[in-house]
């Protein structure tokens, strides 16, 4: 019982860190790409992961955490899958309209629910499903505008959804089954994620932007924002693994949509982006859905916690009964042998 408050504090801290770091990096990257004209998102992500690995390596050498070896094949496939999913998400944004890209991100939650139900036998109550539905409707109203479809863009979007869902489910599954922390898993997989994006990033970016990342003129202000973005990314990557490990892939996606609403709000207040009553209504509906989701999750967690002691007590009583029966039979058999 004493472990529960510390566990809840750890979850709240990881959620707060994830929100704060993600909103910060979005604002930083928006300034870098929109205001300073640096459009190379995939290559920038590879730099993020390399800086994250270097930071974790230094922390490990200083004994801030203990490195734990994971099967090379598992961590390699996991790292490549996560790197590929990032590439597909960026390609989806390049091939599709912003509205369809937002719909792609919204589709990750129901697809994750389907995968966890089919392959992990996880059950989601009707209350949870209703809360998720409200959340998706709210985010859709707030962020989705045009829905321009095309064949290639749709295929790329589907691949982005599938790889992202599988990657996030594996993040949770590997941490729990192999008993590794989020830091240990990120430390092991970051080099493979960085490598796949470092090789493919310049090609993807050149295809999407028609510009060469190596021919770009890096001014001091651009370099300063790139360094700031890489520093914030360490917190983003760490908190992502931390949240998925402590909660679930679905909760992480819910948190992601909260970030979307916050980014829209920050964009309006700080960057003076266009804002309508539709955005306000959508954000309010989404926040209400998030509140319901949190409430229902808390209620179900309490219900499970109250059932577990009863099950343990029942098992203990059953064990004592079996021991009592065995003892009675032993006495009986001893009496017969004496006769």
N, C-alpha and C positions, 0 to 999 in steps of 0.2 A: 504493500500500500504506500510505503514511503517513497517508492520509485516513481509513482504516477505524477506527482507535482513536478518533479525534475524533468520527466519525459514531456509533459505538456509545455513546460517552459522552453525546452529544447525545440519543440515543434513551432511554437509561437515565434521564437527567435529566428529560426530558419525561414519561416514565412516572411517575417519582416525584412530580413536580409535579402531575400529573393526579390521582393517588391521594390525595395529601395535601390538595390543595385541595377535591376532591370530598367526601371524608369530613368535612372541616371544615365545608363549607357545609351538608351534610346534617344534622349535629349542630346547627348554628346555626339552620337553618330548622325543625328539629323542635322546638327550644325556642321559637322564634317562633310556630309554628302550634299546637303542642299545649299548651304551658305558658302562653303569653301570649295565645292566642285570636285570632291573626291568620291567617285561612284563605285569603287571596287569592293563590294560587300563581302564576296566569298574569300577573296585574298585577305581582307582585313580579319575575317573570322579565323583563318589559318594562323595569322600572327597572334590573335587572342589565345589560341590553344597552345602555341609554342611558349608564350610568356607564362601562361598558366602552368605548363609542365616545368619550366625553369624555376618558377616560384615554389612549386611543390617539392621539386628536387632539393632546392636550398633548404626548405623547411625540414625535409626528411634528414638531410645531412646534419642539421642542427638539433635533431632528435625531438622535433615538435610532434611527430607522429612516427609510428613504426610501419615500415613498408611490409606488405604481405604479398607473397608471390601468388599469382593466379595462373591457371593453365594458359599457356601462350596462345593456343588456338582460340580459346574462348575470348580472351581479351582482345586479340587481333581482329576477330570477326565483329566483336562488339564495337570496337573503335572505328573500323571501316564503315560499319552500318550507320553509326551516328554521323560520321563525316559525309557519307552519301546522302543522308536525309537532309542535312543542311544545304548541300548542293542542289537537291531537288526543290527545296523550299525557295531558294533564290531563283532557280530557273522558272518555277511556277509564277513568281512575281514578274519575271521578265516576259513570259509567254502570255500571261493573262492580265486582265484589268485588275485594279486594286480591289474592286468589289468582289470579283471572283476569288481573288487571293484570300480575302477575309473569310469568304465562305469555306475555302479549303481549311483554314485554321479552325473554323467552327466545327467542321466535320470530324476533327480529330477526337473530340470527346465521345460522340456516339459510337465511332468506330472502335475506340479503346474499350468502351463498355461491352460491345459485341465480342471482341477478341477475348477479354477477360472472362466473360460468361461462357463462351464456347470452349476455350482451351485451359482455363484455370479454375473453372467451376465456381467463380465468384458470383455472389448474388447481390443484386441491387434492388432495394425496396421501391415501391411505387412512389413514396414520398421523395426519395432521392432522385428518381427519374423525373418527377414533376418539377423539382427545384432546378435540375439541370436544363430542363426544357425552357423554363422561365429565363434562366441565365442566357441560353443561346438566343432566345427571341430578343432579349434586351440588347445583347451585343450586336446582333444582326441589325436591329433598328438603328443603333448608334453608329455603326461603322460601315455597313454594307451599302454601297450606292449602286453603281451600274453592274450588270452581270453579262458581260460580253463573253460568249463561249466560242472556243475553237478546238478542233480535234486534238492537235498536238498539246495544247495547253491543258486540256482535260486529262490526257494520259499522264503528263508530267505531274499534275496536281494529285492524281490518284496514287502515283508512286511516292510522292512526298508524304501523303497521309499514311500510307502503309508503313513506310520505313520509319517515320517519326513515332507512330504508335508502337511498333515492335521494339524500337530502340528504348523508349521510355518504360515499357513493360519489362524489358530485360534489365534495365537499370535497377528497378525495384527487386526483381527476382534474383539477380546475381548477388546483390548485397545481402539478401536474407538467406539464400541457400548456401552461399559460400562463407557467410559470416564475415564479410569485409565491410569496412566503413566507407562512407561516401568519398572521403579523402583518398583512401587506398585504391578504390576503383578508378577514380578520376586520374590519379597519378599513373596507374598502369595503362589506362586507355588513351590518355591525352596525346602521346606521341603518334599513335596510329591515326587518330582523328586529324591531327595537325598535318601529318604526312600526306594523307589523301587529299586534303584541301589545299595544301601547299603546291601539289602537282597540278590539280585540276582547277584551282582558283583563278589563276591568270587566264586560262582558256575560257572558263565560264564567263568571267568578267568581260573579256574581249568580245565574246559572242553577244553578250547582253548590252554592252555600252559602246562597242566599236572603238574602244580606246585601249592602249597598252599601259598596264600598271607600271612597267619598268621605264616607260618614256614620260611618265607624269612628272611635272616640275614640283618638287616638294619644298614649299616655303617653310620658314620656321614656325609659323602659326599652324600649318597643316601637320607638321611633325609633332608639335605640342599636343594637338588634339588626338593624333594617332596614339601617342604614348599614354595620354589620359584614358583613351578608350581601352587600350590593352590592360592598364592597371585596374580599371573597373571590371573588365571581363574576368579577372581572376575571381572576384567575388561572385559574379554572375554564374560562372561555370561551377564553382564550389557549391553555391546555394541551390543550384538546379539539382545536382546529385543528392544534396542533403535533404531537400524537400521530398523528392521522389522516394528516397530511402526511408524517411521517417513517416511518410503518409502513403500516397498512391499516385500512379500516373494520372488518374482522373482529377484528383485534388490539385495536382500541379497544373493541369490544363485550366481548371477553374481559376486558379491563381493567375494564370496567364491572361485570362480575359479581364480580371480585375486590373492588371497592368495596362491592358488596352484602354479601359475606361479612364484610368489615371493619366495615361499619355494624352488622350483626347482632351482631358480637362487641363493638363499642364500646357498643351499646345495652344489652347484658347487663352489661358491667363498669361503665360509667359511669352509665347511666340505669336500671339494674336492671329491664330488660324481661324478660318471661317467656322462658325458654330451656329446651329439652328435649334429650334425647339425639339425637332426630331432627335438630335444628339442627346439633349437633356433627358427626354422621356426614355430613350433607349438605355442611357446610363443608369437612371433610377430603377428601371425594371431589372436590369442586370444586377445591380447592387442588392435589390430585394431578393432575387434568385440566389445570389451568393449567400445572403444571410440565412435563407431557408436551408440551403445545402449545409452550411456550417451547423445550424441548429439540429437538423435531422441526423447528421453524422455524430454529433455529440450525444444525442439521445440514444442512438443505436449502440454507441460505444459504452455508455453507462449500462444499457440493458445487458450487453455481453459480459461486462464486469460483474454484474449482479448474478448472472447465471453461472459463471465459472466457479465461484465459491460453493454454490449449491451442488454443482456437478462433482467437485472435489470431495465435498462432505458425503455425497451419495456413494462415491467410489470407496471412500474410507469405511463407511458403514458396511458396504458390500464385502470388503476385504475382511473386516472384523467378523462378519457373519460366517464367511467361508472358513476363517481360522477357528471359530467357535465350533462349527460343524465338524471340521477335521479333528479338533481336540476331543470332541465327544465320541467320534468314531474310533479314535485311538484308544480312549479309555475303555470303550466297549470291546474292542478287539483284545485289549490286554486282559480284561476280565474273563473273556471266553477262553483265552489261552491258559489262564491260571486254573480255570475249571477243568 
